[in-house]
Amino acid sequence: MNIFLKIILALFIFFIILFAGIAITIVMSLDGASELSKGTAIALAILTEIMVMLIIFNVEDRKLLYKVTAVIYGICASIYLGQWANDYLESKIAVVKDTINLEQYGPFARPTKAVSLNKASEVKIAGDLPVLDGATALYPLYSAFAKATYPQKHYDVDKSEVMCTNTISAYQSLVDGTVDVIFVARPSQEQLDYAKERGVELFLTAIGREAFVFFVNSKNEVSSLSIAQIRRIYAGEITNWKTVGGSSSDIKAFQRPEGSGSQTMLEHNMGGYRLMNPPGNQRVQMMGGIIRETAEYKNFKSALGYSFLYFATEMVKNKEIKILGIDGVAATRANIANRSYPLSTDFYAVTRNDSSSSEKKTSIKKLLAFILSDEGKEIIEKTGYTPLSR
């Protein structure tokens, strides 16, 4: 075989293996593989083609060929072992997830974590029941409302008159008319625009207050941040913990999916700063027919995350995270009630203008009146939230 044909053959094999490596990378990317794994796939393809070309050009020193082969595949094995070790260590890092077993908070689950009134309520809703949906963190609350006023039966958390998807899906379902009342934080601008486009007017009834909190690893030296510092961190201006009183390490500022209650709250409090786009591994979400939140906060020592106080302290109960003070004020129930905690916010029962039956409209009004009554406030307080007044 002359040198020209050898070169042509070598180039052909080069591009075949290169395209194979790219294909492997695409497949691995779809499966959520790490950057290291994808890079290793390309490296393995390129190194393999080098071996093929050495064979094509009849390298006479077979011992050298064997040594090169051993080194190449040894490097690849080391990379994969390193990746495995990294994945194993990351799996041991505490996380804060949205994937909570909500069935344990069902209105009539046995047993249920949904709270009860001190005595049975005289308010009972029957017939055409309002369909309820809302944020994950608020499901224990509106499940308790249903427990006090709805007929006793099993309510499936995925599809029933008392279900729970998430803030994003709940707003969409309310606008589309498939649910009647949702329990959520204030809507994002996109959610307001979605309602306006469809000629739907949203009615927000404030029913309680909650703290929007930021948290770090319990070993982080920082115990409080100012609102100005938070804005600059999430704008990408402050990137190292040393700038805000911690040790020198890059800040991993996690974000949540667009339209989620906590992400909307973050955007609302940016005060004119432009929110940075987070790295892909610092905002995780799964796309389906409807967006469902699967974001998780990995509790690295350098990480910064956020949520609402009840979710972070009552539903997750992770002792390895530390709730930060804001402007030196701790996120306590007392400070939420007296409004000294600067990032406390109302949460709402949201309804819409529609053509529901008169029976359904009557039931919705009855439910809202109950929620705003002393009994409703008792449930809000016993669940762990802060009622607007008592």
VENFENHU-V652524 format. One record per residue. N is the residue number from 0. SS is DSSP state (helix for helix, strand for strand, loop for the rest). NEAR is the number of other ideal C-beta (glycine too) atoms within 12 Angstrom. Layout:
n=N ss=SS near=NEAR
n=N ss=SS near=NEAR
This chain:
n=0 ss=loop near=12
n=1 ss=loop near=8
n=2 ss=helix near=12
n=3 ss=helix near=10
n=4 ss=helix near=13
n=5 ss=helix near=19
n=6 ss=helix near=16
n=7 ss=helix near=15
n=8 ss=helix near=21
n=9 ss=helix near=24
n=10 ss=helix near=18
n=11 ss=helix near=18
n=12 ss=helix near=26
n=13 ss=helix near=24
n=14 ss=helix near=17
n=15 ss=helix near=18
n=16 ss=helix near=27
n=17 ss=helix near=25
n=18 ss=helix near=18
n=19 ss=helix near=22
n=20 ss=helix near=26
n=21 ss=helix near=19
n=22 ss=helix near=18
n=23 ss=helix near=26
n=24 ss=helix near=27
n=25 ss=helix near=16
n=26 ss=helix near=16
n=27 ss=helix near=23
n=28 ss=helix near=19
n=29 ss=helix near=11
n=30 ss=loop near=13
n=31 ss=loop near=17
n=32 ss=loop near=22
n=33 ss=loop near=23
n=34 ss=helix near=19
n=35 ss=helix near=25
n=36 ss=helix near=26
n=37 ss=helix near=26
n=38 ss=helix near=23
n=39 ss=helix near=30
n=40 ss=helix near=32
n=41 ss=helix near=29
n=42 ss=helix near=26
n=43 ss=helix near=28
n=44 ss=helix near=29
n=45 ss=helix near=28
n=46 ss=helix near=28
n=47 ss=helix near=27
n=48 ss=helix near=28
n=49 ss=helix near=26
n=50 ss=helix near=29
n=51 ss=helix near=28
n=52 ss=helix near=24
n=53 ss=helix near=25
n=54 ss=helix near=21
n=55 ss=helix near=23
n=56 ss=loop near=20
n=57 ss=loop near=13
n=58 ss=loop near=19
n=59 ss=loop near=10
n=60 ss=loop near=12
n=61 ss=helix near=13
n=62 ss=helix near=11
n=63 ss=helix near=14
n=64 ss=helix near=22
n=65 ss=helix near=17
n=66 ss=helix near=16
n=67 ss=helix near=23
n=68 ss=helix near=22
n=69 ss=helix near=16
n=70 ss=helix near=17
n=71 ss=helix near=26
n=72 ss=helix near=21
n=73 ss=helix near=16
n=74 ss=helix near=19
n=75 ss=helix near=27
n=76 ss=helix near=16
n=77 ss=helix near=17
n=78 ss=helix near=26
n=79 ss=helix near=23
n=80 ss=helix near=16
n=81 ss=helix near=19
n=82 ss=helix near=24
n=83 ss=helix near=18
n=84 ss=helix near=15
n=85 ss=helix near=18
n=86 ss=helix near=18
n=87 ss=helix near=12
n=88 ss=helix near=13
n=89 ss=helix near=20
n=90 ss=helix near=13
n=91 ss=loop near=14
n=92 ss=loop near=23
n=93 ss=loop near=27
n=94 ss=strand near=25
n=95 ss=strand near=39
n=96 ss=strand near=24
n=97 ss=loop near=39
n=98 ss=loop near=18
n=99 ss=loop near=30
n=100 ss=loop near=18
n=101 ss=helix near=35
n=102 ss=helix near=26
n=103 ss=helix near=18
n=104 ss=helix near=37
n=105 ss=loop near=33
n=106 ss=loop near=40
n=107 ss=loop near=24
n=108 ss=loop near=26
n=109 ss=loop near=12
n=110 ss=loop near=11
n=111 ss=loop near=25
n=112 ss=loop near=27
n=113 ss=loop near=35
n=114 ss=loop near=28
n=115 ss=loop near=24
n=116 ss=loop near=26
n=117 ss=loop near=13
n=118 ss=loop near=10
n=119 ss=loop near=13
n=120 ss=loop near=27
n=121 ss=loop near=13
n=122 ss=loop near=26
n=123 ss=loop near=19
n=124 ss=loop near=34
n=125 ss=loop near=19
n=126 ss=loop near=18
n=127 ss=loop near=21
n=128 ss=loop near=32
n=129 ss=loop near=41
n=130 ss=loop near=36
n=131 ss=strand near=46
n=132 ss=strand near=44
n=133 ss=strand near=42
n=134 ss=loop near=47
n=135 ss=helix near=45
n=136 ss=helix near=45
n=137 ss=helix near=46
n=138 ss=helix near=46
n=139 ss=helix near=40
n=140 ss=helix near=48
n=141 ss=helix near=54
n=142 ss=helix near=41
n=143 ss=helix near=40
n=144 ss=helix near=50
n=145 ss=helix near=49
n=146 ss=helix near=37
n=147 ss=helix near=37
n=148 ss=helix near=37
n=149 ss=loop near=35
n=150 ss=loop near=21
n=151 ss=loop near=19
n=152 ss=loop near=17
n=153 ss=loop near=21
n=154 ss=loop near=33
n=155 ss=loop near=19
n=156 ss=loop near=32
n=157 ss=loop near=17
n=158 ss=loop near=18
n=159 ss=loop near=27
n=160 ss=loop near=35
n=161 ss=strand near=48
n=162 ss=loop near=37
n=163 ss=loop near=45
n=164 ss=loop near=37
n=165 ss=loop near=42
n=166 ss=helix near=45
n=167 ss=helix near=42
n=168 ss=helix near=34
n=169 ss=helix near=46
n=170 ss=helix near=44
n=171 ss=helix near=32
n=172 ss=helix near=32
n=173 ss=helix near=41
n=174 ss=helix near=32
n=175 ss=helix near=22
n=176 ss=loop near=20
n=177 ss=loop near=23
n=178 ss=loop near=37
n=179 ss=loop near=40
n=180 ss=strand near=44
n=181 ss=strand near=48
n=182 ss=strand near=52
n=183 ss=strand near=51
n=184 ss=loop near=47
n=185 ss=loop near=30
n=186 ss=loop near=36
n=187 ss=loop near=29
n=188 ss=helix near=17
n=189 ss=helix near=23
n=190 ss=helix near=36
n=191 ss=helix near=21
n=192 ss=helix near=16
n=193 ss=helix near=23
n=194 ss=helix near=30
n=195 ss=helix near=16
n=196 ss=helix near=13
n=197 ss=loop near=20
n=198 ss=loop near=14
n=199 ss=loop near=26
n=200 ss=loop near=16
n=201 ss=strand near=30
n=202 ss=strand near=22
n=203 ss=strand near=26
n=204 ss=strand near=27
n=205 ss=strand near=25
n=206 ss=strand near=40
n=207 ss=strand near=43
n=208 ss=strand near=33
n=209 ss=strand near=45
n=210 ss=strand near=44
n=211 ss=strand near=41
n=212 ss=strand near=43
n=213 ss=strand near=46
n=214 ss=strand near=39
n=215 ss=strand near=43
n=216 ss=strand near=35
n=217 ss=loop near=20
n=218 ss=loop near=21
n=219 ss=loop near=32
n=220 ss=loop near=20
n=221 ss=loop near=35
n=222 ss=loop near=23
n=223 ss=strand near=28
n=224 ss=strand near=38
n=225 ss=loop near=25
n=226 ss=helix near=28
n=227 ss=helix near=22
n=228 ss=helix near=32
n=229 ss=helix near=37
n=230 ss=helix near=28
n=231 ss=helix near=26
n=232 ss=helix near=40
n=233 ss=helix near=37
n=234 ss=loop near=25
n=235 ss=loop near=22
n=236 ss=loop near=21
n=237 ss=loop near=27
n=238 ss=loop near=23
n=239 ss=strand near=23
n=240 ss=helix near=30
n=241 ss=helix near=17
n=242 ss=helix near=21
n=243 ss=helix near=31
n=244 ss=loop near=19
n=245 ss=loop near=29
n=246 ss=loop near=19
n=247 ss=loop near=15
n=248 ss=loop near=23
n=249 ss=strand near=22
n=250 ss=loop near=39
n=251 ss=strand near=28
n=252 ss=strand near=38
n=253 ss=loop near=39
n=254 ss=loop near=37
n=255 ss=loop near=43
n=256 ss=loop near=31
n=257 ss=loop near=26
n=258 ss=loop near=36
n=259 ss=loop near=40
n=260 ss=helix near=45
n=261 ss=helix near=48
n=262 ss=helix near=40
n=263 ss=helix near=34
n=264 ss=helix near=38
n=265 ss=helix near=41
n=266 ss=helix near=32
n=267 ss=helix near=24
n=268 ss=loop near=30
n=269 ss=loop near=24
n=270 ss=loop near=20
n=271 ss=loop near=13
n=272 ss=loop near=22
n=273 ss=loop near=14
n=274 ss=loop near=28
n=275 ss=loop near=24
n=276 ss=loop near=14
n=277 ss=loop near=29
n=278 ss=loop near=17
n=279 ss=helix near=15
n=280 ss=helix near=22
n=281 ss=helix near=27
n=282 ss=loop near=30
n=283 ss=loop near=26
n=284 ss=loop near=28
n=285 ss=strand near=19
n=286 ss=loop near=13
n=287 ss=loop near=12
n=288 ss=loop near=9
n=289 ss=loop near=21
n=290 ss=loop near=26
n=291 ss=strand near=26
n=292 ss=loop near=38
n=293 ss=loop near=24
n=294 ss=loop near=35
n=295 ss=strand near=31
n=296 ss=strand near=39
n=297 ss=strand near=29
n=298 ss=loop near=31
n=299 ss=loop near=30
n=300 ss=loop near=26
n=301 ss=loop near=30
n=302 ss=strand near=39
n=303 ss=strand near=43
n=304 ss=strand near=48
n=305 ss=strand near=40
n=306 ss=strand near=45
n=307 ss=strand near=48
n=308 ss=helix near=38
n=309 ss=helix near=38
n=310 ss=helix near=45
n=311 ss=helix near=37
n=312 ss=helix near=26
n=313 ss=helix near=26
n=314 ss=helix near=32
n=315 ss=loop near=31
n=316 ss=loop near=16
n=317 ss=loop near=28
n=318 ss=loop near=16
n=319 ss=loop near=24
n=320 ss=strand near=34
n=321 ss=strand near=31
n=322 ss=strand near=39
n=323 ss=loop near=41
n=324 ss=strand near=28
n=325 ss=strand near=34
n=326 ss=loop near=20
n=327 ss=loop near=17
n=328 ss=strand near=26
n=329 ss=loop near=24
n=330 ss=loop near=39
n=331 ss=loop near=20
n=332 ss=helix near=26
n=333 ss=helix near=16
n=334 ss=helix near=26
n=335 ss=helix near=35
n=336 ss=helix near=24
n=337 ss=loop near=15
n=338 ss=loop near=18
n=339 ss=loop near=20
n=340 ss=loop near=32
n=341 ss=loop near=28
n=342 ss=loop near=37
n=343 ss=strand near=33
n=344 ss=strand near=32
n=345 ss=strand near=30
n=346 ss=strand near=44
n=347 ss=strand near=36
n=348 ss=strand near=41
n=349 ss=strand near=42
n=350 ss=strand near=38
n=351 ss=strand near=37
n=352 ss=loop near=19
n=353 ss=loop near=26
n=354 ss=loop near=11
n=355 ss=loop near=23
n=356 ss=loop near=15
n=357 ss=helix near=12
n=358 ss=helix near=17
n=359 ss=helix near=27
n=360 ss=helix near=22
n=361 ss=helix near=20
n=362 ss=helix near=32
n=363 ss=helix near=36
n=364 ss=helix near=24
n=365 ss=helix near=29
n=366 ss=helix near=40
n=367 ss=helix near=32
n=368 ss=helix near=22
n=369 ss=helix near=36
n=370 ss=helix near=42
n=371 ss=helix near=27
n=372 ss=loop near=25
n=373 ss=helix near=20
n=374 ss=helix near=30
n=375 ss=helix near=38
n=376 ss=helix near=27
n=377 ss=helix near=27
n=378 ss=helix near=38
n=379 ss=helix near=42
n=380 ss=helix near=28
n=381 ss=helix near=27
n=382 ss=helix near=38
n=383 ss=loop near=31
n=384 ss=loop near=42
n=385 ss=strand near=35
n=386 ss=strand near=30
n=387 ss=loop near=25
n=388 ss=loop near=18
n=389 ss=loop near=16
